[in-house]
Amino acid sequence: MKNLLLSFIMVFALVSCLHAQAWLTSFDQAKSQAKELSKDILVDFTGSDWCVWCQRLDQEVFQSQEWKESVNKKFVLLKLDFPKEKELPEAEKQQNEQLAKEFAIEGFPTICLLDSTGKIYAKTGYQRGGGAAYMKHLDDLMQVKVQRDEQLKKIGTGTVVEQITAIEAVLNLMEKHQVGFAYVELKEQIVVLDPQNEYKFNGKYSGELYRYYAEKENEAQDEATKQKYQKLAAPYLENLKKYDPQEAQNIEILTQHLPKIAEQYLETRKWEEALKALEPLIEKKPTKQAALLLYYCMGAAYFQLKQIDKAMECLEKAIQADPESQLAQRLAMILNMMKEQAQSKPEEPAQQPEQPKPEQPK
């Protein structure tokens, strides 16, 4: 009887171990396991010792029985932590920071779903409802990969129109799930398939590709890498100049002119010099984000010079340029406060004319 009871305990312990969460901390190890087991990778970007919503996700989902019974059947688990109190090994810290940058992480917790090769296909975060609801949510997101792969099969085999349609479908799907940044190769492919902009995709994606490589150039630490990305970016700017000259102007302002003016004049508080450099850019008739940031910079310079009316005028133009953007909405709040302050400020009394002094007797 004792042996039977002991066997039961050992079997129960084994089952519990199989259901336990095996969180890895190495991306390379996670990819290796995912490839070997033909599973996707679930990546948890977390701040384990300070992020309240990360802790709630852990308590409500990761510690639930439904999660423990299901997740290991579908995913290899990878935890990338950004603690404030705990000290991580330097190699792990550098890996986590690099992956946060690669996957465009903007807050915690962020959950990324990757296929077995490490290609991201969806992002999510904290969801209410506990483990069962969260597993259902992940099942829905895994269908995104199914839809993606169905379209990818059409690329390279159909007509040009069919391939372009399939690529555009994948890119739209990935943008919807916040991971379009990871599909640069498809954007390059659609530009090649539409060399004369017949289907309007060359102009559309040349702008995105130029911005991508220009950002890589700015981030590069050595001259050779800078030149590499500069060379990759150049053809896409030329495409834009042919097929979307207005966007080419906008991009040149955003990636070339404004960063240089910010570094030379705004960061060094040379407000008048900044305005002299910014004002000629108005003649290029920028639109959208380029106009928003141009007028915002001008408004900031005028504000520092205490020319409040001109500052408010520039902020109005900035908001009108791209009213739906988050920056425009923040500027609208600032502008309203400036107007309220201007209205509540008491008018200074008019100066009395200087009275003539009486003549002194001779």
CORTA-V405340 format. One line per field, one symbol per residue. ss: DSSP state (H for helix, E for strand, C for the rest). Layout:
ss=???
This chain:
ss=CHHHHHHHHHHHHHHHHHHCCCEECCHHHHHHHHHHHCCEEEEEEECCCCCHHHHHHHHHHHCCHHHHHHHHHHEEEEEEECCCCCCCCHHHHHHHHHHHHHCCCCCCCEEEEECCCCCEEEEECCCCCHHHHHHHHHHHHHHHHHHHHHHHCCCCCCCHHHHHHHHHHHHHHHHHCCCHHHCHHHHHHHHHHCCCCCCCHHHHHHHHHHHHHHHHHHHCCCHHHHHHHHHHHHHHHHHHHHHCHHHHHHHHHHHHHHHHHHHHHHCCCCHHHHHHHHHHHHHHCCCHHHHHHHHHHHHHHHHHCCCHHHHHHHHHHHHHHCCCCHHHHHHHHHHHHHHHHHHHCCCCCCCCCCCCCCCCCC
